[in-house]
Amino acid sequence: MRKTDSMLNSQLEILAQGHAYLESVTKEDYSQIVAPNFISSAGSHMRHIIDHYQSLMTGFGINNIDYDSRLRGSNIESNPCEAIKKIAEIASWIEQLSTDDFNKPLLLSSEVSIKSKNVQTVTTSLARELIFVGSHAVHHYAMISQITFAQKASFDQNFGLAPSTATFLREKSQQSQSKSLQS
């Protein structure tokens, strides 16, 4: 398998995790803010994830990515069905990417100061930004996982698990199994 295929598959796996969560959550739980522990809903986090992927899609088309341009407050925050549609659109876009797309130079513009408007622009690539949005999604899945845990006692323990953490846990489990076989 080529590296680009592997990257595309990993992105689709990340989106599939979000899709599975969205299929399982009620509209009420999705939009509930579990105060005082959280200041945003699971839906807010999912909308934020989708916004980043959409910014990448738009930016790729015009050669300038701007993650600061987001659709805060959209109905994706309150309606899991709308989020499912957007995730399907993102997955479809990812499936259409070619190997040549990954190393195409792109510009990335981002505000870098909280005291005054200061937008910096740097050169990046689609491959680098896919790694970012995937990692960013997993980080927010972990937040959604905590919100879900606060709402109910059981949930998918793998939801929001970082790929490097999953590798660590697999290796730790294999080491434990090896040690018990040696005993």
Secondary structure, DSSP 8 states (H G I E B T S, - for coil): --HHHHHHHHHHHHHHHHHHHHHHS-HHHHH---TTT-SS-HHHHHHHHHHHHHHHHHHHHHTEEETT---TT-GGGT-HHHHHHHHHHHHHHHHH--HHHHT-EEEEEEE--SSS--EEEEEEEHHHHHHHHHHHHHHHHHHHHHHHHHH-S---TTTT--HHHHHHHHHHHHHHHHHHHH-
